[in-house]
Amino acid sequence: MSTGEYNFKMFGRIEARNNVTLLPWWGNETCNNLNGTDGTIFPPFVTPDTILQSYSPEMCRTQTLIFEKDVQLKGVPGYRFIPEPKLLLGSTKNPENWCYCVDADPKSCERDGILSTAGCSEGAPYSISFPHFYGAEQSLIDGIDGMEEPVPETHGTFFDIEPVIELLCSFSFLFN
């Protein structure tokens, strides 16, 4: 991890994972780039225009985080950042995701709301989604008896960040 000694904007950025600077799983260098922090720390002086990146080991990829709204937690003002809505869109709606379609049924790569992680899980056939298929296509929700519609406040993923000294105020990630 970078200490930010020479550039504060690099503070907390992952420089290598297991001594490797590129991930070995995906279809091209762009998808294999190891970008961002580990999600528990970000550089200081965050603004609503800041684009944050966080590497998620559960997804085996970097996620881009964008500003959603101003928040306050126990009187401390901050900014709420959420994953880009296109993060788990299928490759038809988000062509940037084509390179994550490795060792998976090509049809599953076109579904919105799930990411096959078979490419990075030694072939284990599993996929990842947000809780209750938040942001996924309706057919995934309808395919499970008793599944209720996802609620953004409960099932959404967000990072609430104090923007100056960067305290991670609250954190809800993939699993609630």
C-alpha positions as CSV (number, residue, x, y, z in Angstrom):
1,M,0.0,0.0,0.0
2,S,1.1,3.5,-0.8
3,T,1.8,5.7,2.2
4,G,1.1,8.8,0.2
5,E,4.5,10.2,1.2
6,Y,5.2,11.7,-2.2
7,N,1.6,12.2,-3.4
8,F,-1.2,12.4,-0.9
9,K,-3.7,11.3,-3.6
10,M,-2.0,7.9,-3.6
11,F,-2.5,7.4,0.1
12,G,-3.9,3.9,0.8
13,R,-3.6,2.7,-2.8
14,I,-2.9,-0.9,-3.3
15,E,0.4,-1.3,-5.1
16,A,0.5,-5.1,-5.3
17,R,-1.4,-8.1,-4.1
18,N,0.7,-11.1,-3.1
19,N,3.7,-9.3,-4.8
20,V,1.8,-9.1,-8.1
21,T,0.8,-5.8,-9.7
22,L,-1.7,-7.3,-12.2
23,L,-4.5,-9.7,-11.4
24,P,-4.2,-13.0,-13.3
25,W,-7.8,-13.9,-13.8
26,W,-9.5,-11.7,-16.4
27,G,-9.6,-11.2,-20.2
28,N,-7.3,-8.2,-20.6
29,E,-4.9,-5.9,-18.8
30,T,-7.6,-3.2,-18.1
31,C,-9.7,-5.7,-16.1
32,N,-6.6,-7.1,-14.4
33,N,-5.4,-3.7,-13.2
34,L,-5.2,-3.6,-9.5
35,N,-6.6,-0.1,-8.7
36,G,-7.7,1.8,-5.7
37,T,-7.6,1.1,-2.0
38,D,-8.8,-1.8,0.1
39,G,-12.0,0.1,0.8
40,T,-11.2,0.9,4.5
41,I,-9.2,4.0,3.7
42,F,-9.1,6.7,1.0
43,P,-6.9,9.7,0.4
44,P,-7.9,12.9,2.2
45,F,-9.6,16.0,0.7
46,V,-12.4,14.0,-1.0
47,T,-15.0,16.1,-2.8
48,P,-18.2,15.2,-4.5
49,D,-16.3,15.3,-7.8
50,T,-13.8,12.7,-6.6
51,I,-13.9,9.3,-8.3
52,L,-12.8,6.7,-5.8
53,Q,-11.7,3.1,-6.5
54,S,-11.6,0.1,-4.2
55,Y,-10.4,-3.4,-4.9
56,S,-12.9,-6.0,-3.7
57,P,-11.4,-9.4,-3.1
58,E,-14.9,-10.9,-3.1
59,M,-15.4,-9.7,-6.6
60,C,-11.8,-10.2,-7.6
61,R,-11.9,-6.8,-9.2
62,T,-11.8,-3.0,-8.7
63,Q,-15.0,-1.1,-8.3
64,T,-15.4,2.6,-9.1
65,L,-17.3,4.6,-6.5
66,I,-19.2,7.8,-7.3
67,F,-20.8,10.5,-5.1
68,E,-24.4,10.0,-4.2
69,K,-25.3,12.5,-1.5
70,D,-24.2,14.5,1.5
71,V,-24.7,12.6,4.8
72,Q,-24.2,13.2,8.6
73,L,-23.3,10.4,11.0
74,K,-23.4,11.3,14.7
75,G,-23.0,15.0,13.8
76,V,-20.0,14.4,11.5
77,P,-20.7,15.6,7.9
78,G,-19.6,13.4,5.1
79,Y,-20.2,12.2,1.6
80,R,-21.9,9.0,0.5
81,F,-20.2,7.1,-2.3
82,I,-21.8,4.1,-4.1
83,P,-20.6,1.7,-6.7
84,E,-21.2,2.8,-10.2
85,P,-24.6,1.5,-11.3
86,K,-23.0,-0.2,-14.3
87,L,-20.6,-2.2,-12.1
88,L,-22.6,-5.5,-12.3
89,L,-24.4,-4.9,-15.6
90,G,-24.2,-7.6,-18.2
91,S,-21.7,-7.2,-21.1
92,T,-24.6,-6.3,-23.4
93,K,-25.5,-3.2,-21.4
94,N,-21.9,-2.5,-20.2
95,P,-19.4,-3.7,-22.8
96,E,-16.6,-2.8,-20.4
97,N,-17.6,-5.9,-18.4
98,W,-16.9,-8.4,-21.3
99,C,-13.4,-9.2,-20.0
100,Y,-14.9,-10.5,-16.7
101,C,-16.7,-13.2,-18.6
102,V,-14.1,-16.0,-18.2
103,D,-15.0,-19.6,-17.6
104,A,-18.7,-18.8,-17.4
105,D,-21.6,-19.5,-19.6
106,P,-21.7,-16.6,-22.1
107,K,-25.4,-16.2,-21.5
108,S,-24.8,-15.6,-17.8
109,C,-22.4,-12.7,-18.8
110,E,-25.3,-10.9,-20.3
111,R,-27.4,-10.9,-17.1
112,D,-27.6,-7.7,-15.1
113,G,-26.8,-7.9,-11.4
114,I,-24.4,-10.9,-11.1
115,L,-20.7,-11.5,-11.8
116,S,-19.3,-14.9,-12.3
117,T,-16.2,-15.2,-10.2
118,A,-15.3,-18.7,-11.5
119,G,-12.3,-17.2,-13.2
120,C,-10.7,-16.2,-9.9
121,S,-12.0,-18.9,-7.7
122,E,-10.0,-21.9,-9.0
123,G,-13.0,-22.9,-11.1
124,A,-15.6,-23.0,-8.3
125,P,-18.9,-22.2,-10.0
126,Y,-20.1,-19.2,-8.0
127,S,-21.3,-15.7,-8.8
128,I,-21.6,-12.6,-6.7
129,S,-24.4,-10.0,-6.5
130,F,-25.4,-7.3,-4.2
131,P,-27.7,-8.3,-1.3
132,H,-31.2,-9.5,-2.4
133,F,-30.1,-8.9,-6.0
134,Y,-30.1,-5.2,-5.5
135,G,-29.7,-3.6,-8.9
136,A,-30.2,-6.9,-10.7
137,E,-32.7,-7.8,-13.4
138,Q,-36.1,-8.7,-12.2
139,S,-35.9,-12.3,-13.4
140,L,-33.3,-13.1,-10.7
141,I,-35.5,-11.7,-7.9
142,D,-38.6,-13.5,-9.3
143,G,-36.6,-16.8,-9.6
144,I,-36.5,-17.2,-5.8
145,D,-39.7,-18.0,-3.9
146,G,-40.3,-15.6,-1.1
147,M,-37.7,-13.1,-2.3
148,E,-38.8,-9.6,-1.6
149,E,-37.9,-6.6,-3.7
150,P,-34.5,-5.1,-2.6
151,V,-34.6,-1.9,-0.6
152,P,-31.8,0.6,-1.3
153,E,-31.4,1.7,2.3
154,T,-31.1,-1.9,3.4
155,H,-29.5,-3.8,0.5
156,G,-27.5,-1.1,-1.2
157,T,-23.7,-0.8,-0.9
158,F,-22.3,2.5,0.3
159,F,-19.2,4.2,1.7
160,D,-19.8,7.2,4.0
161,I,-16.6,9.2,4.1
162,E,-15.5,12.2,6.2
163,P,-13.9,14.2,3.4
164,V,-11.0,16.0,5.0
165,I,-9.2,13.6,7.3
166,E,-11.1,10.7,5.7
167,L,-12.7,8.7,8.4
168,L,-14.7,5.8,7.1
169,C,-17.8,6.6,9.1
170,S,-19.9,3.6,8.1
171,F,-19.6,0.8,5.6
172,S,-22.0,-1.6,4.1
173,F,-20.4,-4.0,1.7
174,L,-21.7,-7.0,-0.3
175,F,-23.2,-8.7,2.7
176,N,-25.4,-7.2,5.3
